[in-house]
Amino acid sequence: MATQTGKMPVSRFLKEQRMELPFPSTPLDGKTVLITGANSGVGLEAARHCVRLNAENLIITTRTIAKGEAAKENLLKSNPESKTNISVYTANYSSFASIKAFADKLVSEVPKLDIVILNAGINSREWNVTEDGWEEVLQVNVLSTVYLSLLLLPKIRESYDASASLMPTLVIVTSDTHYWASFKQRSQADEKLGILNAMNTESVSSNSDKYFMSKLLEIYFLRELAKWVDRNYNGEVVVTGVNPGLCHSELVRETGLVKMFVDGFKWVLARTAEVGSRNYIWAATAGKQAHGQYVGSCEVQKAAVVVTSEEGQKLGLKVYEEIGEVVTGIDERVKVFFQ
Ligand SMILES: NC(=O)c1ccc[n+]([C@@H]2O[C@H](COP(=O)([O-])OP(=O)(O)OC[C@H]3O[C@@H](n4cnc5c(N)ncnc54)[C@H](OP(=O)(O)O)[C@@H]3O)[C@@H](O)[C@H]2O)c1
């Protein structure tokens, strides 16, 4: 399904929200799956599918051990017969040090990683700055997601087995809201400030647009990373982006009128988190067809024109380079992904 305009038509959005999505049935026997931000919402429901589908190991991350243990108990309660071994790790996406500590620990402790679903994310209209000096939505949804994906990619690749039915897969959770990003910072593409710095400057950024922008930047990144994987890893890892659709979850933590509006909108249109999570499992098991693609409603879809157009391709490269400068500045080990 494609849209020829930059924005997704409302009619298509409404149709998709009501669509029946296939219940996941691909067995995950023998697989080790990581899902970040799995204590609530769509991540928790994706974790529940993984347990039901018999993943050998499920690793979940949460911000605190207590949240993780509660999620583990919740998952085991709904699948009492499950043989899945569930491990809890902590990772705080608002801190690069926390991402590094988590990734290094994980890579040294687990024998393999077959499927990684980077789901943790926030949607906040407040201007908050992290300990690393980045606007929080930008750091959590984009910079930390990117940094973590690059620290884990070599480990994911180790799972490649030409004879296996499932490809090692990195899934980045994005959103159909990327179609709505105004991308005011586009004019910064050729200027000194750059796109990321513009998004990190309160007077230039927009609190109502920054979540949409963060989801757009994830798509630019994963498309370029998929090309890098083809050049350097013989395409031995699938890199894909998935949209769960508008779902009931804890994502919008606003109060007052904004909350009332969002709650009303969701009451009429939202999928359950479980239905949204079917997209994650579809993307994680779709193989090559999803590589470098944007997945929604359990199919490969066309991302916004601002991504796929000629200008979009140039912007994608620019975003990838800018992200590269930031994450290479944090950790020299990821430099290889930008060469
Ligand atoms: N729900 C939707 O309509 C919708 C639509 C499109 C895309 N998405 C995407 O789906 C993903 C999951 O969202 P959701 O709707 O399921 O919302 P959610 O219930 O709020 O789940 C978000 C998860 O991310 C975690 N998280 C937030 N900030 C974090 C941080 N700084 N460090 C580590 N973890 C952090 C949360 O942990 P805490 O509980 O500790 O905050 C929670 O586990 C997000 O990437 C979101 O952008 C959602």
Ligand as a Chemical Component Dictionary entry (heavy atoms), coordinates in Angstrom:
data_LIG
# 
_chem_comp.id                   LIG 
_chem_comp.type                 NON-POLYMER 
_chem_comp.pdbx_formal_charge   0 
_chem_comp.three_letter_code    LIG 
# 
loop_
_chem_comp_atom.comp_id 
_chem_comp_atom.atom_id 
_chem_comp_atom.alt_atom_id 
_chem_comp_atom.type_symbol 
_chem_comp_atom.charge 
_chem_comp_atom.model_Cartn_x 
_chem_comp_atom.model_Cartn_y 
_chem_comp_atom.model_Cartn_z 
_chem_comp_atom.pdbx_ordinal 
LIG N1  N1  N 0  1.065  3.614 21.196 1  
LIG C1  C1  C 0  1.032  4.130 19.975 2  
LIG O1  O1  O 0  -0.025 4.606 19.516 3  
LIG C2  C2  C 0  2.263  4.101 19.110 4  
LIG C3  C3  C 0  2.135  4.404 17.746 5  
LIG C4  C4  C 0  3.273  4.397 16.947 6  
LIG C5  C5  C 0  4.507  4.077 17.503 7  
LIG N2  N2  N 1  4.600  3.787 18.834 8  
LIG C6  C6  C 0  5.921  3.461 19.378 9  
LIG O2  O2  O 0  5.826  2.231 20.076 10 
LIG C7  C7  C 0  6.854  2.161 21.060 11 
LIG C8  C8  C 0  6.266  1.671 22.363 12 
LIG O3  O3  O 0  5.379  2.632 22.851 13 
LIG P1  P1  P 0  4.040  2.284 23.654 14 
LIG O4  O4  O 0  2.944  2.919 22.904 15 
LIG O5  O5  O -1 3.963  0.856 23.973 16 
LIG O6  O6  O 0  4.257  3.178 24.957 17 
LIG P2  P2  P 0  4.641  2.806 26.465 18 
LIG O7  O7  O 0  3.606  1.895 27.036 19 
LIG O8  O8  O 0  4.858  4.109 27.128 20 
LIG O9  O9  O 0  6.001  2.029 26.335 21 
LIG C9  C9  C 0  7.205  2.710 26.149 22 
LIG C10 C10 C 0  8.301  1.952 26.789 23 
LIG O10 O10 O 0  9.498  2.716 26.612 24 
LIG C11 C11 C 0  10.102 2.880 27.892 25 
LIG N3  N3  N 0  10.876 4.101 27.990 26 
LIG C12 C12 C 0  10.465 5.386 27.942 27 
LIG N4  N4  N 0  11.484 6.222 28.169 28 
LIG C13 C13 C 0  12.570 5.452 28.393 29 
LIG C14 C14 C 0  13.916 5.714 28.702 30 
LIG N5  N5  N 0  14.384 6.957 28.855 31 
LIG N6  N6  N 0  14.755 4.677 28.879 32 
LIG C15 C15 C 0  14.319 3.411 28.745 33 
LIG N7  N7  N 0  13.041 3.085 28.466 34 
LIG C16 C16 C 0  12.184 4.104 28.290 35 
LIG C17 C17 C 0  8.948  2.890 28.876 36 
LIG O11 O11 O 0  9.446  2.636 30.175 37 
LIG P3  P3  P 0  8.804  3.356 31.473 38 
LIG O12 O12 O 0  7.553  2.606 31.770 39 
LIG O13 O13 O 0  9.858  3.228 32.507 40 
LIG O14 O14 O 0  8.549  4.786 31.077 41 
LIG C18 C18 C 0  8.107  1.772 28.306 42 
LIG O15 O15 O 0  8.624  0.535 28.687 43 
LIG C19 C19 C 0  7.477  3.561 21.134 44 
LIG O16 O16 O 0  8.707  3.562 20.423 45 
LIG C20 C20 C 0  6.454  4.431 20.410 46 
LIG O17 O17 O 0  7.043  5.566 19.813 47 
LIG C21 C21 C 0  3.513  3.781 19.644 48 
# 
loop_
_chem_comp_bond.comp_id 
_chem_comp_bond.atom_id_1 
_chem_comp_bond.atom_id_2 
_chem_comp_bond.value_order 
_chem_comp_bond.pdbx_ordinal 
LIG N1  C1  SING 1  
LIG C1  O1  DOUB 2  
LIG C1  C2  SING 3  
LIG C2  C3  SING 4  
LIG C2  C21 DOUB 5  
LIG C3  C4  DOUB 6  
LIG C4  C5  SING 7  
LIG C5  N2  DOUB 8  
LIG N2  C6  SING 9  
LIG N2  C21 SING 10 
LIG C6  O2  SING 11 
LIG C6  C20 SING 12 
LIG O2  C7  SING 13 
LIG C7  C8  SING 14 
LIG C7  C19 SING 15 
LIG C8  O3  SING 16 
LIG O3  P1  SING 17 
LIG P1  O4  DOUB 18 
LIG P1  O5  SING 19 
LIG P1  O6  SING 20 
LIG O6  P2  SING 21 
LIG P2  O7  DOUB 22 
LIG P2  O8  SING 23 
LIG P2  O9  SING 24 
LIG O9  C9  SING 25 
LIG C9  C10 SING 26 
LIG C10 O10 SING 27 
LIG C10 C18 SING 28 
LIG O10 C11 SING 29 
LIG C11 N3  SING 30 
LIG C11 C17 SING 31 
LIG N3  C12 SING 32 
LIG N3  C16 SING 33 
LIG C12 N4  DOUB 34 
LIG N4  C13 SING 35 
LIG C13 C14 SING 36 
LIG C13 C16 DOUB 37 
LIG C14 N5  SING 38 
LIG C14 N6  DOUB 39 
LIG N6  C15 SING 40 
LIG C15 N7  DOUB 41 
LIG N7  C16 SING 42 
LIG C17 O11 SING 43 
LIG C17 C18 SING 44 
LIG O11 P3  SING 45 
LIG P3  O12 DOUB 46 
LIG P3  O13 SING 47 
LIG P3  O14 SING 48 
LIG C18 O15 SING 49 
LIG C19 O16 SING 50 
LIG C19 C20 SING 51 
LIG C20 O17 SING 52 
# 
